Amino acid sequence: MGRYFNLAELYIAANAFFSAEKIAHRHFGIDWKNAKELKYDVRTMAQLKAHEVQEGAFAHLCRYEYERGHFYRVCLQDSLILDAVGRAKSFIKLPALLLYIAAHELVHVIRFSRGEADFEAPEEEKRREEERVHIITRNVLQPCMNADLKLVIDCFSNRYQIC
């Protein structure tokens, strides 16, 4: 079993998702009343079921059915995130990494919810979609770019590996 976010880190994660929501909604032209149509929640390792824990990614989406359609769960992998920040603490900061992760996962939720991507796509299409989402995420975050966020984005540009 890995490490879990402490209270301060949970606050940083919540703030990252709040900020990412505002930025993504603005980028995609989603107003707050229509934002309720995006059915998702965010869970950290302490809240995840066994099948929601995965190695190899900082976060991933699970999709569940409910009476009105699909519901997405962003499953944060605390131990992988904390390990990456610990290994790269001289240049990767937790708030910037979590903002990138939050924006990235919200882009997925928006694209799946709008039918712009297929959650059940074959692996090759999922790989291409992941590349598209990285590009879109960089564009979404452009208005709030700072040095810490730029380093995180550079790490996700395939020149570096932080996971």
Buried (B, 14 or more C-beta within 10 A) or exposed (E): EEBBBEEEBBEBBBBBBEBBBEBBBEBBEBEEEEBEEBBBEBBBBEEBEEEBBEEEEBBBBBBEEEEEEBBBBBBBBBBBBBBBBEEBEEBBBBBBBBBBBBBBBBBBBBBBBEEEBEBEEEEEEEEEBEEEBBEBBBEBBEEBEEEBBEBBBEBBEEEEEBE
